[in-house]
């Protein structure tokens, strides 16, 4: 059963230990976590999820990026919150980071500046999207759930401790902790990086068949810009089942290579119902001759009461 999710290559040690990045100041660093759990309501596959405010997101897609020769690019104007905005991109950086980094700015459109007499309320996230499994961005808003501060990080590296786990914290009605590998999780090719994971704990006290859908973000604080570098996974929808021994049926098949036709297991009882397994060694339907097919069937369906 999987109980931890995170990133083997959360941030490279070279990037992390570079003083100009602000992650490690006076040998001290701060990691944070944000966890949001969507709880199911009702039975079956009907779920109630928080509606995303997509009208507050503008996406600017740039083609043939490697062929850009202009110093600056400007997006089309877009409306958010009753104001018109633009994005400005400097492919080779701007100001102090020219020739070193890519620079991206959000500005109120010229047509709106004459009406701007004070600071605008709210906060803004700007990120670069890709097809990769990890999204990185800087944000001003501090994470709301857990703070993990390490003092004397260099000492932690020298001790050769494989991993360190934080105290438990609560989010979404579940208990969690952070697990950090200072020298990287070498078993998962994380050497040369800091590996950071979110771990669910106390699962033995959860009811049988528990299931959650969790979105999480892991952060490291930039002390120079006073922002959080956010590492966010895509598609981290988790379905976890805690099985009890009395709810498990094992079907052992001898001489499997000699099986040519479909096979039924003997009937077995789980949850007050009789069941049986159907095995198609050579596949079934669209998977015929390509895969092995396995089905669970209700054996006593004739005894079910149907609502009028």
C-alpha positions in Angstrom: 0.0 0.0 0.0 1.4 3.4 -1.0 1.6 5.9 1.8 4.0 8.5 0.5 4.1 10.9 -2.5 6.7 13.5 -3.4 9.7 14.2 -5.5 13.0 12.4 -5.8 14.5 15.5 -7.5 12.8 18.2 -5.4 15.7 20.6 -5.8 19.4 19.9 -6.7 21.9 20.2 -3.9 24.0 22.6 -6.1 21.0 24.9 -6.6 19.9 24.6 -3.0 23.4 25.4 -1.6 24.0 28.3 -3.9 23.8 31.4 -1.6 22.3 33.6 -4.4 19.2 31.5 -4.5 18.3 32.2 -0.8 17.3 28.7 0.1 20.1 28.2 2.6 21.0 31.2 4.7 23.3 30.9 7.8 23.1 27.2 7.3 19.3 27.3 8.0 16.5 26.4 5.6 12.7 26.1 5.8 10.5 23.6 4.0 6.7 23.8 4.0 3.7 21.7 2.9 0.2 22.3 1.8 -2.3 19.5 1.7 -5.9 19.6 0.4 -8.1 16.5 0.7 -11.3 16.2 -1.3 -13.8 14.1 0.7 -16.3 11.9 -1.1 -20.0 12.5 -0.4 -22.5 9.7 -0.9 -21.9 6.3 -2.4 -20.4 5.1 -5.6 -18.5 7.3 -8.0 -20.4 10.5 -7.3 -18.0 13.1 -5.9 -18.4 16.7 -4.7 -15.3 18.7 -5.5 -14.5 22.4 -5.1 -15.1 24.3 -8.3 -12.0 25.8 -9.8 -12.2 29.5 -10.8 -10.9 29.0 -14.3 -12.0 32.6 -15.2 -9.2 33.8 -13.1 -6.5 31.9 -15.0 -4.9 33.2 -18.2 -2.7 30.8 -20.3 -0.2 32.2 -22.8 1.2 29.5 -25.1 4.4 30.3 -27.1 5.4 28.3 -30.1 8.9 27.7 -31.4 10.4 29.2 -28.3 14.0 28.2 -29.2 13.8 30.3 -32.3 12.9 33.6 -30.6 15.3 36.4 -31.2 13.4 39.4 -29.8 14.5 40.9 -26.5 10.9 41.0 -25.2 7.6 39.5 -26.0 4.2 40.8 -25.0 1.0 38.7 -24.6 -2.4 39.8 -25.7 -4.5 41.8 -23.1 -6.7 39.7 -20.8 -9.3 40.6 -18.2 -9.2 39.4 -14.6 -10.9 41.0 -11.7 -12.3 43.8 -13.9 -8.8 44.9 -14.9 -6.9 44.4 -18.2 -3.5 42.8 -17.9 -0.5 41.8 -20.0 2.4 39.3 -19.6 5.9 40.4 -20.6 8.5 37.7 -21.3 12.3 38.3 -21.6 13.7 35.0 -23.1 17.2 35.9 -22.1 16.5 37.7 -18.8 16.1 41.3 -17.8 18.1 43.6 -15.5 20.5 41.8 -13.1 19.6 38.4 -14.4 20.2 39.2 -18.1 21.9 36.3 -19.8 21.3 34.1 -16.8 17.6 33.5 -16.4 14.2 33.8 -18.2 12.2 36.8 -16.8 8.4 37.0 -16.7 6.3 40.0 -15.6 2.7 40.7 -15.1 1.6 44.4 -15.7 -1.6 46.3 -15.7 -2.3 47.3 -19.3 -1.5 50.9 -20.4 -5.2 51.6 -21.0 -5.9 50.9 -17.3 -3.0 52.7 -15.6 -4.7 56.1 -15.6 -7.4 54.6 -13.3 -4.9 53.0 -11.0 -4.7 55.2 -7.8 -3.7 52.5 -5.2 -2.5 49.0 -4.9 -4.7 46.3 -6.2 -6.0 43.7 -3.7 -5.3 40.0 -3.9 -2.3 37.9 -4.9 -0.9 36.5 -8.1 0.7 33.2 -9.0 2.8 33.1 -12.2 4.0 29.7 -13.4 5.5 27.9 -16.4 3.6 24.9 -17.4 5.0 21.8 -19.2 4.0 18.2 -19.9 6.3 17.0 -17.2 5.0 15.5 -13.9 6.3 18.4 -11.9 5.4 22.1 -11.9 7.6 24.8 -10.3 6.6 28.3 -9.4 7.4 31.2 -7.0 4.5 32.5 -4.9 4.1 35.2 -2.2 1.4 33.5 -0.1 2.8 31.2 2.6 1.6 27.6 2.8 -1.0 27.1 5.5 -0.3 23.7 7.0 3.2 22.6 8.0 6.6 24.4 8.6 9.8 22.4 8.8 12.9 24.3 9.8 16.4 22.8 9.7 19.3 24.5 11.5 22.8 23.5 10.7 21.9 21.8 7.4 25.6 21.1 6.7 25.8 19.0 9.8 22.8 17.0 8.7 24.6 16.3 5.4 27.8 15.3 7.1 26.1 12.8 9.4 25.1 10.7 6.4 21.6 10.3 7.8 19.5 8.7 4.9 16.3 10.4 5.8 14.6 12.6 8.5 10.9 12.7 9.3 9.0 15.6 10.9 6.4 15.4 13.6 2.9 14.7 12.6 0.5 17.4 11.5 -3.2 17.4 10.6 -4.8 18.4 7.3 -8.1 17.5 5.8 -9.0 15.3 8.7 -5.9 13.0 8.2 -2.4 13.0 9.9 0.7 13.6 7.8 4.4 14.1 8.0 7.2 15.2 5.8 10.1 13.0 5.0 13.4 14.5 3.7 16.4 12.8 2.2 19.2 15.4 2.5 21.5 13.6 0.1 18.7 12.4 -2.1 16.8 9.1 -2.2 19.4 7.0 -4.0 17.1 4.0 -4.3 15.0 6.2 -6.7 17.8 7.9 -8.6 17.6 11.0 -6.4 21.4 11.3 -5.8 22.6 14.9 -6.1 19.2 16.3 -5.1 17.1 16.8 -2.0 14.2 14.3 -2.0 11.1 15.4 -0.2 7.9 13.4 0.4 4.5 13.8 1.9 3.6 10.7 4.1 0.2 9.8 5.4 0.4 8.3 8.9 -1.8 6.5 11.4 -3.5 4.5 8.6 -4.1 1.5 10.9 -6.8 3.5 12.7 -8.7 4.3 9.5 -11.8 2.3 8.6 -11.6 -0.6 6.2 -11.8 0.5 2.5 -10.8 4.1 3.2 -10.2 6.2 0.1 -8.9 9.8 -0.4 -8.2 12.2 -3.2 -5.4 14.6 -2.2 -3.6 17.5 -3.9 -0.4 18.6 -2.3 2.3 21.2 -2.8 5.8 21.1 -1.2 7.8 24.3 -0.7 11.3 25.6 0.1 11.5 29.2 1.3 13.6 31.8 -0.6 15.0 34.2 2.1 16.2 36.7 -0.5 13.0 37.2 -2.5 10.8 36.2 0.5 8.8 33.9 -1.6 8.2 30.1 -1.7 9.5 27.9 -4.5 6.6 25.6 -5.1 7.0 22.0 -6.4 3.6 20.7 -7.4 2.8 17.2 -8.8 0.3 16.7 -11.6 -2.4 14.1 -11.4 -1.7 13.2 -7.8 -5.2 11.7 -7.3 -4.7 8.9 -4.9 -6.9 5.9 -4.2 -5.8 3.7 -1.3 -7.5 0.7 0.1 -6.8 -0.9 3.4 -7.7 -4.6 3.0 -8.7 -6.9 5.9 -7.7 -10.6 5.8 -11.3 -11.7 6.0 -12.2 -9.7 2.9 -9.5 -11.3 0.7 -10.0 -14.4 -1.4 -7.0 -16.2 -2.9 -7.4 -18.3 -6.0 -4.5 -20.6 -6.7 -4.3 -22.1 -10.2 -2.0 -25.1 -10.9 -0.5 -25.8 -14.4 -1.5 -22.4 -15.7 0.4 -22.9 -19.0 -2.0 -25.8 -19.8 -5.1 -23.6 -19.5 -6.7 -22.8 -22.9 -10.3 -22.0 -22.0 -11.9 -19.6 -19.6 -12.0 -20.7 -15.9 -14.3 -20.0 -13.0 -13.1 -20.1 -9.4 -15.2 -21.7 -6.7 -17.8 -19.5 -5.1 -16.7 -17.5 -2.0 -18.5 -15.3 0.5 -17.5 -11.7 1.3 -19.8 -9.0 2.7 -22.8 -11.4 3.0 -22.7 -12.1 -0.8 -21.5 -15.0 -2.9 -18.9 -14.2 -5.6 -16.7 -16.0 -8.1 -13.8 -15.0 -10.3 -13.7 -15.5 -14.1 -10.3 -15.9 -15.8 -9.7 -15.7 -19.5 -6.1 -16.8 -20.1 -6.1 -15.5 -23.7 -8.0 -12.3 -23.0 -11.6 -11.2 -23.6 -13.3 -8.8 -26.0 -10.9 -6.1 -27.3 -8.0 -7.6 -25.3 -8.4 -11.0 -26.8 -5.0 -12.6 -27.8 -3.3 -9.6 -26.2 -3.8 -9.8 -22.5 -5.0 -11.9 -19.6 -8.5 -10.9 -18.5 -9.9 -11.3 -15.0 -13.4 -10.5 -13.8 -15.3 -10.5 -10.5 -18.9 -11.8 -10.8 -21.8 -11.8 -8.3 -22.8 -15.4 -8.0 -26.1 -15.0 -6.2 -27.5 -12.1 -8.3 -30.8 -13.9 -8.6 -31.5 -13.3 -5.0 -31.2 -9.6 -5.2 -34.2 -7.4 -4.5 -34.8 -4.8 -7.2 -36.5 -1.5 -6.4 -39.8 -1.1 -8.4 
